[in-house]
Amino acid sequence: MTMDSSNSDLVEVWGDTVNFKSMLFAIVIGSVVSTGTFLLAKFFLSSSSGDTTLLNGYAMLIGLGGCLLSGFICSIMFKPARTVISSQEDNSENVKAFIVDLIKDDPNYTSVDDLPAEVKEELNLLQLMTVFQEAEETAKKKQ
């Protein structure tokens, strides 16, 4: 666990940045709810007649249900504070360079035009058909 220098409320835990106060509250909630559920189950099940080992196992199972309950409570109380920004980078030059190397290294490669119709359709959907065609032209120039 390391402190983030830009904001003293944030810490890094297992590669994720979290609010320190929220994390502490979540730990306390998880401990109280799961332990409380286990102890209550053990208390109520101890009044039953039967094998104590089996009853303790059931109490532990109910305590695990308390862990799930505490996770649900914390997910409602502490919403994610991060903003995910997704952007599509133009990697066509990298793809083109890869295809040029592929064309030069593979003696069996003929042309993108010789591919089956299904493959051509998928290349068009992925917007890679023109990249392949440009790479073929570049490879021909280099030969």
VOSE-431750 format. One record per atom (N, C-alpha, C): x, y, z; residue in three letters. Coordinates in steps of 0.02 Angstrom, whole numbers, padded with zeros to 5 digits, always signed. Layout:
XYZALA ...
This chain:
+00043-00058+00000MET +00000+00000+00000MET +00045+00061+00000MET +00039+00104-00050THR +00079+00164-00054THR +00034+00224-00059THR +00057+00279-00032MET +00018+00341-00035MET +00029+00376-00101MET -00022+00403-00130ASP -00019+00442-00190ASP +00002+00513-00170ASP +00053+00541-00203SER +00079+00606-00182SER +00034+00664-00202SER -00007+00657-00255SER -00048+00713-00278SER -00110+00723-00236SER -00137+00671-00205ASN -00197+00677-00164ASN -00189+00631-00104ASN -00189+00660-00044SER -00175+00621+00016SER -00232+00573+00034SER -00291+00580+00004ASP -00347+00535+00018ASP -00341+00470-00022ASP -00299+00468-00071LEU -00294+00410-00115LEU -00233+00368-00099LEU -00242+00302-00102VAL -00187+00255-00092VAL -00190+00203-00148VAL -00133+00172-00160GLU -00131+00119-00210GLU -00128+00053-00174GLU -00177+00009-00189VAL -00181-00057-00158VAL -00187-00108-00214VAL -00141-00153-00218TRP -00142-00206-00268TRP -00150-00179-00339TRP -00116-00125-00354GLY -00117-00096-00421GLY -00178-00054-00436GLY -00221-00042-00387ASP -00280-00001-00398ASP -00278+00058-00350ASP -00300+00116-00373THR -00301+00176-00331THR -00370+00183-00300THR -00371+00187-00233VAL -00435+00191-00196VAL -00433+00248-00146VAL -00493+00269-00126ASN -00499+00319-00074ASN -00487+00284-00007ASN -00440+00311+00032PHE -00419+00278+00094PHE -00476+00272+00144PHE -00516+00326+00153LYS -00572+00324+00200LYS -00624+00273+00179LYS -00640+00271+00116SER -00689+00222+00091SER -00664+00151+00102SER -00599+00140+00091MET -00571+00074+00101MET -00575+00053+00174MET -00559+00100+00220LEU -00564+00084+00291LEU -00636+00068+00312LEU -00683+00109+00289PHE -00753+00096+00305PHE -00775+00028+00277PHE -00753+00012+00217ALA -00772-00051+00186ALA -00743-00110+00226ALA -00681-00103+00250ILE -00651-00156+00291ILE -00690-00165+00356ILE -00708-00109+00388VAL -00746-00113+00451VAL -00815-00144+00438VAL -00849-00122+00385ILE -00915-00150+00369ILE -00909-00224+00355ILE -00860-00243+00315GLY -00850-00314+00299GLY -00837-00356+00360GLY -00794-00330+00405SER -00778-00367+00466SER -00839-00375+00511SER -00874-00320+00522VAL -00932-00321+00567VAL -00988-00365+00540VAL -01005-00356+00477VAL -01062-00393+00449VAL -01045-00468+00444VAL -00987-00485+00418SER -00972-00556+00409SER -00961-00591+00476SER -00925-00559+00523THR -00915-00590+00589THR -00981-00592+00627THR -01019-00538+00624GLY -01084-00538+00657GLY -01131-00591+00631GLY -01132-00600+00566THR -01174-00652+00536THR -01152-00721+00559THR -01087-00732+00560PHE -01061-00797+00583PHE -01079-00810+00656PHE -01068-00760+00699LEU -01081-00769+00770LEU -01156-00779+00784LEU -01198-00741+00749LEU -01271-00750+00757LEU -01293-00819+00734LEU -01266-00841+00678ALA -01283-00908+00653ALA -01259-00961+00702ALA -01200-00953+00729LYS -01173-01001+00777LYS -01216-01003+00840LYS -01238-00944+00863PHE -01280-00940+00922PHE -01346-00976+00911PHE -01379-00961+00855PHE -01445-00991+00842PHE -01439-01066+00826PHE -01385-01085+00792LEU -01378-01156+00776LEU -01355-01197+00836LEU -01322-01165+00885SER -01299-01202+00944SER -01357-01226+00986SER -01414-01193+00981SER -01473-01215+01019SER -01505-01277+00988SER -01486-01292+00925SER -01512-01351+00891SER -01474-01412+00915SER -01507-01468+00915SER -01471-01530+00932SER -01442-01559+00867SER -01384-01587+00873GLY -01352-01616+00816GLY -01276-01614+00824GLY -01243-01634+00772ASP -01170-01636+00773ASP -01143-01565+00774ASP -01103-01549+00825THR -01078-01480+00832THR -01031-01461+00775THR -00993-01509+00750THR -00948-01495+00694THR -00987-01475+00633THR -01041-01511+00620LEU -01084-01495+00563LEU -01118-01427+00572LEU -01141-01413+00632LEU -01174-01349+00646LEU -01125-01291+00640LEU -01063-01301+00662ASN -01012-01249+00653ASN -00996-01238+00579ASN -00998-01291+00540GLY -00989-01285+00468GLY -01044-01244+00436GLY -01106-01257+00458TYR -01163-01217+00433TYR -01156-01144+00453TYR -01134-01132+00515ALA -01125-01063+00538ALA -01072-01028+00495ALA -01018-01065+00478MET -00966-01035+00436MET -00993-01020+00366MET -01035-01065+00340LEU -01065-01054+00275LEU -01110-00992+00276LEU -01148-00984+00329ILE -01190-00925+00336ILE -01147-00863+00344ILE -01090-00869+00378GLY -01042-00813+00384GLY -01014-00793+00317GLY -01002-00841+00273LEU -00980-00825+00205LEU -01035-00787+00167LEU -01097-00805+00180GLY -01153-00767+00152GLY -01151-00695+00177GLY -01130-00686+00241GLY -01121-00619+00269GLY -01067-00580+00233GLY -01015-00615+00210CYS -00962-00582+00171CYS -00991-00556+00106CYS -01033-00596+00073LEU -01065-00573+00011LEU -01111-00514+00025LEU -01147-00518+00080LEU -01192-00463+00099LEU -01152-00399+00111LEU -01096-00404+00146SER -01055-00344+00159SER -01027-00316+00094SER -01008-00360+00047GLY -00985-00336-00018GLY -01039-00299-00055GLY -01100-00324-00051PHE -01157-00290-00083PHE -01170-00222-00051PHE -01168-00220+00016ILE -01179-00157+00052ILE -01125-00106+00032ILE -01063-00128+00030CYS -01008-00082+00012CYS -01013-00058-00060CYS -01037-00103-00105SER -01043-00082-00175SER -01097-00028-00183SER -01146-00029-00140ILE -01198+00023-00143ILE -01173+00087-00111ILE -01138+00081-00056MET -01115+00140-00019MET -01058+00177-00054MET -01011+00140-00084PHE -00950+00170-00111PHE -00948+00158-00187PHE -00973+00206-00223LYS -00973+00202-00296LYS -00903+00218-00323LYS -00884+00189-00380PRO -00819+00205-00410PRO -00814+00279-00426PRO -00756+00308-00412ALA -00746+00379-00423ALA -00705+00393-00485ALA -00689+00342-00522ARG -00646+00352-00580ARG -00687+00363-00643ARG -00656+00396-00690THR -00686+00407-00755THR -00644+00369-00806THR -00676+00323-00842VAL -00641+00284-00893VAL -00650+00318-00960VAL -00594+00334-00991ILE -00596+00366-01056ILE -00567+00317-01107ILE -00606+00301-01156SER -00586+00254-01207SER -00574+00292-01272SER -00518+00280-01302SER -00504+00311-01366SER -00476+00259-01414SER -00491+00269-01476GLN -00467+00223-01527GLN -00408+00256-01562GLN -00350+00226-01553GLU -00290+00254-01585GLU -00284+00227-01656GLU -00252+00266-01697ASP -00240+00245-01765ASP -00175+00205-01768ASP -00181+00140-01770ASN -00123+00096-01772ASN -00110+00069-01842ASN -00138+00103-01892SER -00133+00076-01960SER -00061+00072-01984SER -00018+00119-01963GLU +00052+00116-01984GLU +00087+00056-01954GLU +00073+00040-01891ASN +00103-00019-01860ASN +00077-00083-01893ASN +00013-00085-01907VAL -00017-00143-01939VAL +00012-00150-02009VAL +00019-00094-02044LYS +00046-00096-02112LYS +00118-00122-02112LYS +00159-00100-02064ALA +00228-00123-02059ALA +00230-00198-02045ALA +00185-00222-02002PHE +00181-00293-01987PHE +00162-00333-02050PHE +00114-00308-02087ILE +00091-00343-02147ILE +00146-00344-02200ILE +00182-00289-02206VAL +00238-00286-02254VAL +00289-00340-02237VAL +00306-00346-02173ASP +00353-00398-02152ASP +00324-00468-02164ASP +00259-00476-02153LEU +00227-00540-02165LEU +00230-00558-02239LEU +00217-00510-02281ILE +00218-00523-02354ILE +00288-00541-02376ILE +00339-00506-02349LYS +00408-00520-02369LYS +00430-00589-02344LYS +00408-00609-02285ASP +00431-00671-02254ASP +00393-00733-02277ASP +00332-00725-02303ASP +00292-00782-02322ASP +00292-00790-02398ASP +00327-00841-02423PRO +00331-00851-02496PRO +00264-00873-02526PRO +00218-00898-02486ASN +00154-00921-02511ASN +00102-00865-02517ASN +00117-00807-02489TYR +00068-00752-02491TYR +00065-00725-02562TYR +00004-00719-02588THR -00004-00693-02656THR -00032-00623-02655THR -00095-00617-02635SER -00128-00552-02634SER -00189-00555-02590SER -00209-00497-02564VAL -00269-00494-02524VAL -00330-00508-02568VAL -00324-00497-02632ASP -00379-00510-02678ASP -00392-00585-02686ASP -00343-00627-02670ASP -00351-00699-02677ASP -00383-00731-02615ASP -00397-00692-02565LEU -00427-00719-02504LEU -00500-00737-02516LEU -00527-00784-02476PRO -00598-00801-02482PRO -00643-00741-02467PRO -00704-00743-02492ALA -00751-00687-02484ALA -00765-00672-02411ALA -00770-00725-02369GLU -00784-00715-02298GLU -00728-00675-02264GLU -00667-00691-02282VAL -00609-00657-02253VAL -00608-00584-02276VAL -00622-00573-02340LYS -00624-00504-02365LYS -00678-00463-02330LYS -00736-00495-02319GLU -00790-00460-02284GLU -00770-00441-02213GLU -00736-00488-02179GLU -00714-00473-02111GLU -00660-00418-02110GLU -00615-00419-02159LEU -00565-00366-02163LEU -00599-00298-02175LEU -00651-00297-02216ASN -00688-00235-02227ASN -00723-00212-02163ASN -00752-00259-02125LEU -00785-00241-02063LEU -00735-00212-02013LEU -00675-00239-02012LEU -00623-00215-01966LEU -00586-00155-01994LEU -00605-00134-02053GLN -00573-00078-02088GLN -00498-00090-02098GLN -00482-00152-02116LEU -00413-00171-02129LEU -00398-00186-02202LEU -00449-00188-02243MET -00439-00204-02314MET -00392-00154-02347MET -00405-00090-02337THR -00362-00039-02368THR -00291-00041-02338THR -00286-00058-02274VAL -00220-00063-02244VAL -00181-00120-02276VAL -00214-00177-02288PHE -00182-00233-02322PHE -00161-00213-02393PHE -00206-00179-02429GLN -00190-00160-02498GLN -00131-00111-02500GLN -00130-00062-02454GLU -00074-00016-02451GLU -00009-00051-02432GLU -00014-00100-02388ALA +00045-00138-02368ALA +00072-00179-02426ALA +00027-00207-02467GLU +00049-00244-02526GLU +00087-00199-02574GLU +00060-00138-02584GLU +00094-00091-02629GLU +00163-00073-02601GLU +00167-00061-02536THR +00231-00045-02505THR +00280-00103-02511THR +00256-00163-02501ALA +00300-00223-02507ALA +00325-00232-02578ALA +00282-00218-02627LYS +00302-00224-02697LYS +00356-00172-02715LYS +00350-00112-02686LYS +00399-00060-02698LYS +00467-00079-02668LYS +00466-00113-02612LYS +00528-00130-02577LYS +00564-00189-02610LYS +00529-00227-02652GLN +00560-00286-02684GLN +00597-00267-02746GLN 
